[in-house]
Amino acid sequence: MKTKSQIIVGVSISVIITLTTILCTILKEEGVSSAFTTSMQNNIQINSANLFEKGTRQNPISFGETFIFESYDSAAGNIKLQLEISRMWWGTTVTNYFEQQNIFYEQLPEDEIYLMLDFRVLLLEAENQAQFNINYNDFIFRSNEEIMPQRFDTPDIALRGEMNIGDISQGMVSGIMRINGEANFITYAPIDEPNAKEVWFEPFKF
């Protein structure tokens, strides 16, 4: 749950971004170069993101960026994980792979594509001796706030594993993204672990 201070900061940043957009529109109408106004908007968005905790919706993890965070697992207790998207494939590359491996998939609308990401997970710390389980189902594909459905069978190389401290698990997380300009995210949010930390990824922007 967000604190009052987090809500105030979020609202304040939204107001700043809105006012900046209006100012840039006025400057463009007055003949100021679009390169300057675009740079101004980008700088405001970057600086605003830095005010939020890394791994949140407002400041998500990018492709190739290693992220270390603390979370909770009902078996292993308090844990510390390192997550990274090491490789990505999308579009016809993914559907060609599905066809070669005889994996069922549905044809998507023109504004959607299949996406496969190679996730690398390292268990750094665990409170208990019990094994920590990582699974591709722990990751949710989102277009803005909408959760995207899974319209394909799970590949054999999907991410899954039982981990002890120091173990590395690597595998594919697959899903659907929209390419119509909406913000696309992937969240690490284990369904059966309500106390686990939710981590937001933004692999790329269209």
BALOBA-1460 file (C-alpha; in Angstrom, 3 decimals):
// residues 206
<rec num="1" residu="m" x="0.000" y="0.000" z="0.000"/>
<rec num="2" residu="k" x="1.305" y="3.458" z="-0.843"/>
<rec num="3" residu="t" x="2.041" y="5.885" z="1.969"/>
<rec num="4" residu="k" x="0.620" y="9.419" z="2.006"/>
<rec num="5" residu="s" x="4.051" y="10.829" z="1.117"/>
<rec num="6" residu="q" x="4.367" y="8.476" z="-1.879"/>
<rec num="7" residu="i" x="0.941" y="9.553" z="-3.133"/>
<rec num="8" residu="i" x="1.835" y="13.237" z="-2.755"/>
<rec num="9" residu="v" x="5.138" y="12.753" z="-4.599"/>
<rec num="10" residu="g" x="3.382" y="10.842" z="-7.388"/>
<rec num="11" residu="v" x="0.723" y="13.522" z="-7.838"/>
<rec num="12" residu="s" x="3.339" y="16.307" z="-7.762"/>
<rec num="13" residu="i" x="5.448" y="14.614" z="-10.433"/>
<rec num="14" residu="s" x="2.380" y="14.058" z="-12.629"/>
<rec num="15" residu="v" x="1.560" y="17.766" z="-12.362"/>
<rec num="16" residu="i" x="5.157" y="18.720" z="-13.275"/>
<rec num="17" residu="i" x="5.137" y="16.426" z="-16.327"/>
<rec num="18" residu="t" x="1.743" y="17.785" z="-17.445"/>
<rec num="19" residu="l" x="2.892" y="21.400" z="-17.088"/>
<rec num="20" residu="t" x="6.106" y="20.593" z="-18.964"/>
<rec num="21" residu="t" x="4.109" y="19.073" z="-21.828"/>
<rec num="22" residu="i" x="1.932" y="22.208" z="-22.028"/>
<rec num="23" residu="l" x="5.037" y="24.443" z="-21.950"/>
<rec num="24" residu="c" x="6.714" y="22.446" z="-24.723"/>
<rec num="25" residu="t" x="3.580" y="22.748" z="-26.863"/>
<rec num="26" residu="i" x="3.591" y="26.532" z="-26.393"/>
<rec num="27" residu="l" x="7.318" y="26.735" z="-27.192"/>
<rec num="28" residu="k" x="6.821" y="24.743" z="-30.402"/>
<rec num="29" residu="e" x="4.044" y="27.117" z="-31.459"/>
<rec num="30" residu="e" x="6.433" y="30.018" z="-30.796"/>
<rec num="31" residu="g" x="9.002" y="28.493" z="-33.129"/>
<rec num="32" residu="v" x="11.356" y="26.843" z="-30.635"/>
<rec num="33" residu="s" x="13.036" y="23.793" z="-32.183"/>
<rec num="34" residu="s" x="11.367" y="20.424" z="-31.606"/>
<rec num="35" residu="a" x="14.763" y="18.927" z="-30.676"/>
<rec num="36" residu="f" x="15.013" y="21.309" z="-27.709"/>
<rec num="37" residu="t" x="11.459" y="20.685" z="-26.472"/>
<rec num="38" residu="t" x="11.814" y="16.907" z="-26.898"/>
<rec num="39" residu="s" x="15.052" y="16.994" z="-24.904"/>
<rec num="40" residu="m" x="13.302" y="18.992" z="-22.172"/>
<rec num="41" residu="q" x="10.488" y="16.442" z="-21.904"/>
<rec num="42" residu="n" x="12.897" y="13.494" z="-21.818"/>
<rec num="43" residu="n" x="14.986" y="15.080" z="-19.082"/>
<rec num="44" residu="i" x="11.913" y="15.759" z="-16.944"/>
<rec num="45" residu="q" x="10.735" y="12.132" z="-17.322"/>
<rec num="46" residu="i" x="14.179" y="10.713" z="-16.482"/>
<rec num="47" residu="n" x="14.625" y="12.935" z="-13.426"/>
<rec num="48" residu="s" x="11.081" y="12.172" z="-12.272"/>
<rec num="49" residu="a" x="11.686" y="8.414" z="-12.541"/>
<rec num="50" residu="n" x="14.785" y="8.728" z="-10.371"/>
<rec num="51" residu="l" x="12.610" y="9.974" z="-7.484"/>
<rec num="52" residu="f" x="10.877" y="6.585" z="-7.291"/>
<rec num="53" residu="e" x="12.286" y="3.346" z="-5.906"/>
<rec num="54" residu="k" x="13.964" y="1.218" z="-8.580"/>
<rec num="55" residu="g" x="11.822" y="-1.680" z="-9.765"/>
<rec num="56" residu="t" x="8.508" y="0.137" z="-9.369"/>
<rec num="57" residu="r" x="6.040" y="0.972" z="-12.112"/>
<rec num="58" residu="q" x="7.337" y="4.555" z="-12.204"/>
<rec num="59" residu="n" x="11.005" y="3.452" z="-12.368"/>
<rec num="60" residu="p" x="11.091" y="-0.025" z="-13.964"/>
<rec num="61" residu="i" x="14.070" y="-2.261" z="-14.722"/>
<rec num="62" residu="s" x="15.381" y="-2.053" z="-18.291"/>
<rec num="63" residu="f" x="16.729" y="-4.772" z="-20.578"/>
<rec num="64" residu="g" x="20.262" y="-5.820" z="-19.585"/>
<rec num="65" residu="e" x="20.045" y="-4.132" z="-16.188"/>
<rec num="66" residu="t" x="20.858" y="-6.281" z="-13.140"/>
<rec num="67" residu="f" x="18.537" y="-5.726" z="-10.186"/>
<rec num="68" residu="i" x="19.049" y="-6.943" z="-6.613"/>
<rec num="69" residu="f" x="16.128" y="-6.806" z="-4.190"/>
<rec num="70" residu="e" x="14.746" y="-8.332" z="-1.002"/>
<rec num="71" residu="s" x="11.533" y="-10.330" z="-1.016"/>
<rec num="72" residu="y" x="9.698" y="-13.043" z="0.889"/>
<rec num="73" residu="d" x="9.015" y="-16.717" z="0.206"/>
<rec num="74" residu="s" x="6.740" y="-18.853" z="2.407"/>
<rec num="75" residu="a" x="9.290" y="-21.694" z="2.457"/>
<rec num="76" residu="a" x="12.654" y="-19.914" z="2.316"/>
<rec num="77" residu="g" x="11.551" y="-16.899" z="4.397"/>
<rec num="78" residu="n" x="13.189" y="-13.545" z="3.766"/>
<rec num="79" residu="i" x="15.282" y="-13.779" z="0.607"/>
<rec num="80" residu="k" x="17.499" y="-11.644" z="-1.591"/>
<rec num="81" residu="l" x="17.322" y="-12.161" z="-5.361"/>
<rec num="82" residu="q" x="19.213" y="-10.901" z="-8.378"/>
<rec num="83" residu="l" x="17.194" y="-10.701" z="-11.613"/>
<rec num="84" residu="e" x="18.321" y="-9.839" z="-15.111"/>
<rec num="85" residu="i" x="16.873" y="-10.046" z="-18.626"/>
<rec num="86" residu="s" x="19.900" y="-11.241" z="-20.587"/>
<rec num="87" residu="r" x="18.370" y="-11.756" z="-24.061"/>
<rec num="88" residu="m" x="15.140" y="-11.043" z="-25.941"/>
<rec num="89" residu="w" x="13.379" y="-12.312" z="-29.058"/>
<rec num="90" residu="w" x="10.098" y="-11.084" z="-30.532"/>
<rec num="91" residu="g" x="7.731" y="-11.241" z="-33.495"/>
<rec num="92" residu="t" x="8.378" y="-13.773" z="-36.240"/>
<rec num="93" residu="t" x="11.528" y="-15.038" z="-34.478"/>
<rec num="94" residu="v" x="9.329" y="-16.326" z="-31.655"/>
<rec num="95" residu="t" x="6.580" y="-17.736" z="-33.867"/>
<rec num="96" residu="n" x="9.212" y="-19.504" z="-36.000"/>
<rec num="97" residu="y" x="10.596" y="-21.080" z="-32.830"/>
<rec num="98" residu="f" x="7.104" y="-22.160" z="-31.783"/>
<rec num="99" residu="e" x="6.579" y="-23.804" z="-35.169"/>
<rec num="100" residu="q" x="9.960" y="-25.583" z="-35.108"/>
<rec num="101" residu="q" x="9.235" y="-26.964" z="-31.629"/>
<rec num="102" residu="n" x="5.602" y="-27.857" z="-32.452"/>
<rec num="103" residu="i" x="4.346" y="-25.464" z="-29.792"/>
<rec num="104" residu="f" x="0.718" y="-24.393" z="-30.183"/>
<rec num="105" residu="y" x="0.115" y="-20.669" z="-30.543"/>
<rec num="106" residu="e" x="-2.658" y="-18.399" z="-31.773"/>
<rec num="107" residu="q" x="-2.341" y="-15.812" z="-34.520"/>
<rec num="108" residu="l" x="-2.300" y="-12.370" z="-32.899"/>
<rec num="109" residu="p" x="-3.904" y="-9.084" z="-33.984"/>
<rec num="110" residu="e" x="-1.655" y="-6.725" z="-35.938"/>
<rec num="111" residu="d" x="-0.959" y="-4.565" z="-32.885"/>
<rec num="112" residu="e" x="0.359" y="-7.471" z="-30.760"/>
<rec num="113" residu="i" x="3.538" y="-9.554" z="-30.868"/>
<rec num="114" residu="y" x="4.961" y="-12.543" z="-29.036"/>
<rec num="115" residu="l" x="7.939" y="-11.854" z="-26.793"/>
<rec num="116" residu="m" x="10.443" y="-14.286" z="-25.241"/>
<rec num="117" residu="l" x="12.914" y="-13.164" z="-22.607"/>
<rec num="118" residu="d" x="15.854" y="-15.057" z="-21.161"/>
<rec num="119" residu="f" x="15.736" y="-14.391" z="-17.407"/>
<rec num="120" residu="r" x="18.749" y="-15.085" z="-15.193"/>
<rec num="121" residu="v" x="17.935" y="-15.483" z="-11.492"/>
<rec num="122" residu="l" x="20.474" y="-15.746" z="-8.651"/>
<rec num="123" residu="l" x="19.471" y="-16.539" z="-5.061"/>
<rec num="124" residu="l" x="21.853" y="-14.480" z="-2.924"/>
<rec num="125" residu="e" x="20.385" y="-14.980" z="0.554"/>
<rec num="126" residu="a" x="17.666" y="-17.002" z="2.263"/>
<rec num="127" residu="e" x="16.470" y="-17.008" z="5.850"/>
<rec num="128" residu="n" x="15.588" y="-20.726" z="5.956"/>
<rec num="129" residu="q" x="17.205" y="-23.878" z="4.583"/>
<rec num="130" residu="a" x="14.159" y="-24.722" z="2.462"/>
<rec num="131" residu="q" x="14.519" y="-24.380" z="-1.300"/>
<rec num="132" residu="f" x="13.202" y="-21.345" z="-3.129"/>
<rec num="133" residu="n" x="11.100" y="-22.034" z="-6.236"/>
<rec num="134" residu="i" x="11.219" y="-19.791" z="-9.301"/>
<rec num="135" residu="n" x="8.735" y="-20.280" z="-12.120"/>
<rec num="136" residu="y" x="7.785" y="-18.600" z="-15.394"/>
<rec num="137" residu="n" x="4.243" y="-18.199" z="-14.023"/>
<rec num="138" residu="d" x="5.642" y="-15.704" z="-11.509"/>
<rec num="139" residu="f" x="5.939" y="-13.159" z="-14.348"/>
<rec num="140" residu="i" x="2.950" y="-11.223" z="-15.719"/>
<rec num="141" residu="f" x="2.853" y="-9.348" z="-19.039"/>
<rec num="142" residu="r" x="0.992" y="-6.043" z="-18.936"/>
<rec num="143" residu="s" x="-0.082" y="-3.406" z="-21.434"/>
<rec num="144" residu="n" x="-0.501" y="-0.369" z="-19.219"/>
<rec num="145" residu="e" x="-2.654" y="-1.855" z="-16.433"/>
<rec num="146" residu="e" x="-4.204" y="-4.645" z="-18.524"/>
<rec num="147" residu="i" x="-2.894" y="-8.168" z="-17.934"/>
<rec num="148" residu="m" x="-2.228" y="-9.844" z="-21.277"/>
<rec num="149" residu="p" x="-3.588" y="-13.384" z="-21.801"/>
<rec num="150" residu="q" x="-1.405" y="-16.375" z="-22.644"/>
<rec num="151" residu="r" x="-2.333" y="-17.643" z="-26.118"/>
<rec num="152" residu="f" x="0.331" y="-20.335" z="-26.494"/>
<rec num="153" residu="d" x="1.697" y="-23.505" z="-24.886"/>
<rec num="154" residu="t" x="4.683" y="-23.178" z="-22.552"/>
<rec num="155" residu="p" x="8.086" y="-23.890" z="-24.162"/>
<rec num="156" residu="d" x="10.246" y="-26.653" z="-22.621"/>
<rec num="157" residu="i" x="12.981" y="-24.087" z="-21.967"/>
<rec num="158" residu="a" x="10.711" y="-21.967" z="-19.743"/>
<rec num="159" residu="l" x="12.178" y="-20.632" z="-16.502"/>
<rec num="160" residu="r" x="11.677" y="-23.015" z="-13.575"/>
<rec num="161" residu="g" x="13.805" y="-24.383" z="-10.792"/>
<rec num="162" residu="e" x="14.350" y="-25.154" z="-7.116"/>
<rec num="163" residu="m" x="17.128" y="-23.006" z="-5.729"/>
<rec num="164" residu="n" x="19.480" y="-22.977" z="-2.751"/>
<rec num="165" residu="i" x="21.685" y="-20.041" z="-1.767"/>
<rec num="166" residu="g" x="24.168" y="-19.344" z="-4.567"/>
<rec num="167" residu="d" x="22.189" y="-21.222" z="-7.215"/>
<rec num="168" residu="i" x="21.481" y="-19.690" z="-10.614"/>
<rec num="169" residu="s" x="18.342" y="-20.510" z="-12.581"/>
<rec num="170" residu="q" x="18.008" y="-19.409" z="-16.185"/>
<rec num="171" residu="g" x="15.184" y="-19.878" z="-18.668"/>
<rec num="172" residu="m" x="12.548" y="-18.293" z="-20.863"/>
<rec num="173" residu="v" x="9.590" y="-16.164" z="-19.859"/>
<rec num="174" residu="s" x="7.142" y="-15.709" z="-22.739"/>
<rec num="175" residu="g" x="4.140" y="-13.509" z="-23.313"/>
<rec num="176" residu="i" x="2.377" y="-10.946" z="-25.473"/>
<rec num="177" residu="m" x="3.134" y="-7.252" z="-25.954"/>
<rec num="178" residu="r" x="1.233" y="-4.498" z="-27.751"/>
<rec num="179" residu="i" x="3.017" y="-2.323" z="-30.328"/>
<rec num="180" residu="n" x="0.489" y="0.509" z="-30.547"/>
<rec num="181" residu="g" x="2.408" y="2.943" z="-28.361"/>
<rec num="182" residu="e" x="1.073" y="1.751" z="-25.017"/>
<rec num="183" residu="a" x="3.490" y="1.190" z="-22.140"/>
<rec num="184" residu="n" x="4.426" y="-2.488" z="-21.899"/>
<rec num="185" residu="f" x="5.637" y="-4.033" z="-18.657"/>
<rec num="186" residu="i" x="6.502" y="-7.392" z="-17.137"/>
<rec num="187" residu="t" x="6.005" y="-7.794" z="-13.412"/>
<rec num="188" residu="y" x="7.582" y="-10.377" z="-11.149"/>
<rec num="189" residu="a" x="4.616" y="-11.102" z="-8.889"/>
<rec num="190" residu="p" x="4.341" y="-14.676" z="-7.537"/>
<rec num="191" residu="i" x="0.642" y="-15.509" z="-7.395"/>
<rec num="192" residu="d" x="0.874" y="-17.710" z="-4.290"/>
<rec num="193" residu="e" x="3.104" y="-15.308" z="-2.351"/>
<rec num="194" residu="p" x="1.099" y="-12.223" z="-1.314"/>
<rec num="195" residu="n" x="4.070" y="-10.905" z="0.723"/>
<rec num="196" residu="a" x="6.572" y="-11.174" z="-2.128"/>
<rec num="197" residu="k" x="7.978" y="-7.961" z="-3.560"/>
<rec num="198" residu="e" x="6.477" y="-6.938" z="-6.908"/>
<rec num="199" residu="v" x="9.143" y="-5.898" z="-9.411"/>
<rec num="200" residu="w" x="8.403" y="-4.056" z="-12.674"/>
<rec num="201" residu="f" x="10.389" y="-4.490" z="-15.896"/>
<rec num="202" residu="e" x="10.118" y="-2.437" z="-19.076"/>
<rec num="203" residu="p" x="12.155" y="-4.384" z="-21.651"/>
<rec num="204" residu="f" x="11.787" y="-1.802" z="-24.405"/>
<rec num="205" residu="k" x="9.571" y="0.952" z="-25.709"/>
<rec num="206" residu="f" x="7.912" y="0.908" z="-29.153"/>
